[in-house]
Amino acid sequence: MTKTDILWATCFVMALAAGAFIVIGRGRRTRDEENHWIAHFIVPILASLAYLGMATGQGELTLGDGRTFYFARYLDWSVTTPLLLLGLMLTSLKSPFRRWAVVLGVIGADIIMVVTGAFADASTHASAVKWIWYTISCGAFFFVYMALYGTLSREAAKDGPETASVFGTNRNILAVLWLIYPIVWAFGPEGVGSLSGTGSIAAYAALDVLTKVVYGAFALRQTAKLTTLEIAGRRVADADLRTAPAVYAEAHMVVAPEPAH
Ligand code: RET
């Protein structure tokens, strides 16, 4: 497979995933479930567009040292990584407005991570400045981890054991998968160059499918499970239920009256 084949294939996978997410989202019952779904649904759409740009050669620039700089990748990450983090933060905080400064802080650190990563990539091969940008990006990434394993874990625990367990699982999967990105980067043509251009594109494509599609579908399923428990425990306010009659019936356990004999 050539680089272009991989980019086209990933573009199609992302578009198909967006279609599948529409189907998954049809059953959303509460405000929380809807918020999650919207965050995860936008991700493969944006990725599909970014891969379309890269497959057609419009999402790249040739640098002075002859390397290809895929700027579309960083445009994609600068929006999709905040959305993925928002999904996770919604699991822990429920309403993002409750601790909005934490939400903004995490998203801000994440955007700094992506933008400084782009500057590192665009820096001349083997220059000191490249690794300075890379280190700053890793620092911002560390801040995201601190928030996920500190404040946000404590908030999830306050909501009860089910939320804490779902948040913990999603947080750990996300933390491990995301850690592979800076490793691929460091060994790829952007870094020391021991991984080929095609190898690094294939690695990012596989990671993007895992973090956006597989993790996204899994996180939506986890949210659906939590929502079912919340509805059964009558922990969802009427205003937060979607107006579908079936949802009201489920939440209030409305039983059809026995027919009169
Ligand atoms: C870079 C290089 C500089 C150092 C660090 C990086 C981290 C990137 C990450 C990207 C995650 C992307 C995801 C995309 C899919 O949706 C920019 C590679 C720390 C963590 C999850």
Boltz pocket constraint, residues with backbone or C-beta under 6 A from the ligand:
constraints:
  - pocket:
      binder: B
      contacts: [[A, 77], [A, 80], [A, 81], [A, 84], [A, 113], [A, 114], [A, 116], [A, 117], [A, 118], [A, 120], [A, 133], [A, 134], [A, 137], [A, 138], [A, 141], [A, 178], [A, 179], [A, 181], [A, 182], [A, 185], [A, 207], [A, 208], [A, 211], [A, 212]]
      max_distance: 6.0
